[in-house]
Structure formats: C-alpha cells, structure tokens
Amino acid sequence: MRSLKLSTVFVIFLLSMGLTLVSGCGTELADLRLQNDTQAKRIDQLTSELEAARLQLDQLKRRLAAAEQSGGVEVDSLRQRIAALEEDLAKKEALIKSMQEQLMGVTALPVELSTALEDFAAGNDMVEYDSERGLVKFKSDLLFERGSDTVTTTAAEAVRTLCSILNTDTAKEFDIIVAGHTDDMRIARPATRAAHPSNRHLSSHRAIAVVRILDDCGLEGKRMSTRGFGEFRPVAPNAPGNKGNPKNRRVEIYIVPSGA
C-alpha cells in the first residue's frame, strides 16, 4: 500500500514537471513572437526613415552640383550636410541589417534538418546554407534572368528539391520566410519597368515566384510568407554609380520556429 502511494506521488510529480516545462516553452515562444513583432515594426519604421533620407540625399547632391557649377556660396555647407547624411544612412543600414538578422535567425535547426540542408547546398552551385541562422540563400543571377521574376527550369528543380526537405516531419515544425533582394542597379528597360516599377517590386515578385513553386510541390501556404527588400539589404558594397554587385542579387529562405 505504501509502495502504491509512493508510485502515485511520483507520477503526479512527473506530470506536474511536464506541465511546467510545456508552460515554460509556451511562454518562451509567446515572448519570442512578441519580440519579433516589435522588432519587425521597428525595422519598418527605420526602413521608411532610410528611404526618406535617401531622397533627401539625392536632392542635396543635385543642389551641390548646381552650386558647384554656378560658384554658389553654399558649396561647403552642402558638402557638410551630405557627409553627415551619408554617415547617418550608413548607421541606419547597419542597424537594420543587424535587427533583420536577429529577427529571422532566431534558433538553430535540428541536426537532421540542418544536415539535409547542408547536403543540398553542397550539391548545388546556386545555393549557400548558413547553419547558424537557418538560412538557405539562392543566387538570383542563376535563379532568374536579369530583370525577370520567372524561375529558370534548372533553378525550379532545385527549389522543388528544397521543398521535399522542408516537407519532412522534422521541418514541419518550422515556418518559411522567403526574402528577395536586388543590387542598386536601376531598372532601365520600359518593358521590365512596367512589370516591376522598382527594385523593391522586383525583389517581392521574385520571392512570390519562389513561394509559388514551394506551394505547387505541397508546402502548406500557412507556413510561408514573403518579403521584398529591393537594394536596401546589401551584403557587399555596390559599385559606384549604381553599377550593382552580383552578391546582392539573391533570394534568401529563412527557416524559423512556427508562428515566430
């Protein structure tokens, strides 16, 4: 009888511990979601400020060019304002990049899933994998024709292979964020500009094109979201005069905790 009572107490203890652990995990996930939501709103605000500052910088540069030609007295003042604004822009870009990395790369992936993604990247020239951030990166120059959001046949097959990995039981505990990026080369051709009015549009349309393939091969729509950052998240310096950099033309696929 005493043994039975002790066993009952032990079972109750284990159950209470399990509930505590589940409750703790739920609280941590809720905190993570709240933190991500707050961070995402701050990133949106900073991005708006960044775009406004870029417009202001362009205006100041035009004023400086005119003042230099006419010998205006405000040349030195304009140069100082431009230098200060460029410094502020660089700081904002660095802050946004850091916050975005924290937002998307929130947890290490299970070993089985991470290993499958490493093998996938190792066998494909257009793909890189960052195991610390749960990030699969496609090079846009190999994924799309320049100025297009149509996925090439070879690239589509690679995306479908990735889809089979993301549909495994281990991966189903995670959501997918597809983020498109461009360099700073302006869209010049009228036909291209009609379909993609800006680099932000082009990057968004490319992210959507990748999601369409993932959707067609069976990935649940509720697990996926898209983002288009245009030229505003460079990973390497663009060449002077809006000449771009192939490293900045990319599609990134973040694998994050479900609901995060």
Residue pairs with C-beta under 8 A, 6 or more apart in sequence:
29 257
29 259
29 260
32 106
32 257
32 260
33 259
33 260
36 103
36 106
36 260
39 99
39 102
39 103
40 103
42 99
43 96
43 99
43 100
43 103
46 92
46 95
46 96
46 99
47 96
47 232
49 92
50 89
50 92
50 93
50 96
50 232
51 232
53 85
53 88
53 89
53 92
54 89
56 85
57 82
57 85
57 86
57 89
60 78
60 81
60 82
60 85
61 82
63 74
63 78
64 75
64 78
64 79
64 82
66 72
67 74
67 75
67 78
68 75
93 232
93 234
96 232
96 233
97 233
100 233
101 133
104 133
104 135
104 177
104 179
104 254
104 256
105 130
105 132
105 133
105 134
105 135
105 254
106 256
106 257
106 260
107 134
107 256
107 257
108 114
108 131
108 132
108 134
109 117
109 131
109 134
109 174
109 255
110 170
112 170
113 165
113 168
113 170
113 171
113 174
113 255
114 131
114 134
116 165
116 168
117 129
117 131
117 136
117 165
117 255
118 129
118 131
120 127
120 129
120 136
120 161
120 162
120 165
121 127
121 128
121 129
121 136
124 158
124 161
125 142
126 138
126 139
126 142
126 143
126 155
126 158
127 136
127 137
127 138
127 139
127 158
127 162
128 136
128 137
128 139
129 135
129 136
129 137
130 137
133 254
134 174
134 254
134 255
134 256
135 252
135 253
135 254
135 255
136 162
136 252
136 253
136 255
137 250
137 251
137 252
137 253
138 155
138 158
138 159
138 210
138 250
138 251
138 252
138 253
139 246
139 249
139 250
140 180
140 181
140 182
140 206
140 249
140 250
140 251
141 246
141 249
142 152
142 154
142 155
143 151
143 152
143 155
143 206
143 210
143 251
144 150
144 151
144 152
144 155
144 206
144 209
145 152
147 187
147 189
147 192
147 196
147 202
148 192
149 195
149 196
149 202
149 205
149 206
149 208
149 209
150 209
151 159
151 209
151 210
151 213
156 213
159 210
159 213
159 214
159 217
160 213
160 217
162 214
162 253
163 213
163 214
163 217
163 218
163 219
164 217
165 171
166 174
166 176
166 214
166 219
166 255
167 217
167 218
167 219
171 255
172 223
173 257
173 258
174 223
174 255
174 256
174 257
174 258
175 223
175 224
175 225
175 255
175 256
175 257
175 258
175 259
175 260
176 214
176 219
176 223
176 224
176 225
176 253
176 254
176 255
176 256
177 224
177 225
177 226
177 227
177 253
177 254
177 256
178 207
178 208
178 210
178 211
178 214
178 224
178 225
178 226
178 227
178 251
178 252
178 253
178 254
179 203
179 207
179 226
179 227
179 228
179 229
179 233
179 251
179 252
179 253
179 254
180 202
180 203
180 204
180 205
180 206
180 207
180 210
180 226
180 227
180 228
180 229
180 251
181 203
181 229
181 230
181 231
181 233
181 234
181 235
181 248
181 249
181 250
181 251
181 252
182 199
182 202
182 203
182 230
182 231
182 248
182 249
183 231
183 234
183 238
183 244
183 245
183 246
183 248
183 249
184 199
184 231
184 234
184 238
184 242
184 244
184 248
185 199
185 238
185 242
185 243
185 244
186 199
186 242
187 193
187 196
187 197
187 198
187 199
187 202
195 205
196 202
196 205
198 230
199 230
199 231
200 228
200 229
200 230
200 232
201 228
201 230
202 228
202 230
203 228
203 229
203 230
204 226
204 227
204 228
205 228
206 228
206 251
207 226
207 227
207 228
207 251
208 226
210 251
210 253
211 224
211 226
214 224
215 221
215 224
223 258
231 238
231 248
233 248
234 245
234 248
235 247
235 248
235 250
236 245
236 247
236 248
237 245
238 244
238 245
238 248
239 245
